[in-house]
Amino acid sequence: MSTDVTAKSPAPAPPGKSGSAAGGGLLQLILDGMRRNMRQYGMLIALGLIVAFFAVATDGDLLLPRNVSNLVLQNSYVLILAIGMMLVIIAGHIDLSVGSLTAFVGAFAAVLTVQHDVSWPVAVVLCLIAGAVAGAVQGFFIAYLGIPSFIVTLAGMLIFRGLTEILLEGQTLGPFPDGLQKMGNGFLPEVGPETNYHNITLLLGFALIAFAVIQEFRDRKRQQEFSLEVLPKNIFVLKLVVIVAAILALTLLLASYKGAPIILLVLGVLVVGYGYVMRNSVFGRHIYAIGGNLPAAKLSGVKDKKVTFYIFLNMGALAALAGLAIAARLNAASPKAGLNYELEAIASAFIGGASMSGGVGTVLGAIIGGLVLGVLNNGMNLLSVGTDWQQVIKGLALLAAVGFDVWNKRKSGS
């Protein structure tokens, strides 16, 4: 009687999948996932390492609730600018005028509220409109007249700095009304029963955790629907645990002091709103398209001039918001305000994963890049590092981030 031997023979194991490697399967999955998402997770890991280093080096002072709160307040303007700058860089442009524009808007707000007694809510609206108009003018020259963004915004940097000097007549002007001051220094009010924590901050933190988890599941489901590669289930769960732990830690730190700063709430709205636009809207996809391949985008029907115009209009409005935030925090408008802010915003975008060639970057990456710079500044100040060495270290951080981007692109062959 014949026997079908082939039916019982085990199939040969595919290369790299032998039973001896099974024990290292989880580690291999983690490493493979990190390689595929190196651009996304590289700087997030770096931020965690920087925080851990300064937490140890400062004997925990970096993570004191008061210092964490100050860290948010001190870097709010950079994070706001970084969001707008990320969009500009993704589209393949640059904006050198944002520092001077923040100073101009702060001076404009001071003139309105201090010299002309305009109510601060009206002044805020007028300042945001002024910033948007300034950005729109620059966007018109860039998009419709074809002048390079470097030249237009360099001219804008000089113009807005000069207008700031004219408005303030070379002097510092202040103080601002109490309502406007709270925009830069205020905290959410305390309500509810007496506890050891700030109740509203706790509620917002839990709501943010729920939103983040739901968003991760929705993104994973969308990727699976389009047959895109997703993280293995165990790695995905680990990612969720890390996200929840990070948000919860920040929530408890802020809630144990004065609660969440008002400007942090503004930042949260910006991150969620702009993140949604860049991920899910036609406008966001068009920004990536014109930065990634402009000729192909034109052939696909993308109105590149209109998109570019609105990108710079948006950058002007965000620069105005940042100008209001920093002026409110300092409680005065100064002719020297905003110096080098454009460089910090650009550095934040590149450190956060933007590419020099355009077409690459995320809103969350811009925030991570800004936080890297902010933690470096704060940590070095706590360690009494001189400003000279601080500039050197931040420059090296920027060079390392861009160098890593170039190396990663060459390695992947893109």
C-alpha angles and dihedrals in degrees: 000000000000123000126210099229096169093062091061098042113108116244114250113262114250117248113283093012101089120139092250089065094051093094091059094045096106093048090048091051090051092049093047091049091050092049092052092047099034094128091051100045104026098086093037088059089045090052090052092050092048091050091048092049096051092041088059096038093052094043091246097311091121091063098044109126092240092051093047089052091049090048090059094046094046095050102037094102093051092050092049091050092044091059092056093040091053090058091048093050094044087057090054098255139106134218119209095169102072096092093053091042091055089052092048093050091048090051091047090052091050093050091049098046103030104034101029102028094232111168111258097239090055090045091052092053092047091049093051090049090049091052092048091049091049091051091046092053091052090044091053092055091047100041104034104025095039097230111153114259091233091062097041095049093042087057089046091053090057095041097050092044090053092047089051090055090048095050094048096035089226094301137107113253127202176009106224126216115275093250092057092044090059089060089068102028107018131109132210112271121257117246136166131035124344110271137153090257138055103264100207091049090052091050092048091048093052090046089052091050091052091047093049094049093047091047092052091052091047092050091049092049091048091051091051092049090056092044092246122154113266133190115272112265096252092048090047091053090048089052091052091050091052092048093049092046093050094049092044093050092050091046093052092046093052094040092054091059122037097317130250116339114241091238089057089059089051090050091050092054090049094049094048094043098046092040090056092047093051094045104038113017131087089233091057093050090050091054090055090044097054091045095046099044118351098186091050091047091054091049088051091057099257111155094225096178093054092047092049091049092054093045091060093041087055091047090054092051092049091047088054091051090050090048091054091048096052094042090050091049093050090039090222142065117239132189088228096052118121097030110163092355089127090056092051091049092049091046091050091053094049094043087049093059107276115147125230089227093054130233095088132088144077136226091239089052090056090053091049091050091050091049091051090057092042094052091046091052094045095044094048091048090053089051091048093241111170120251090244093061091040090061091049093050094047090049091052090049091054092046091049092050094050091042090053090051092053092046093048092050092050092046092051091045093234 
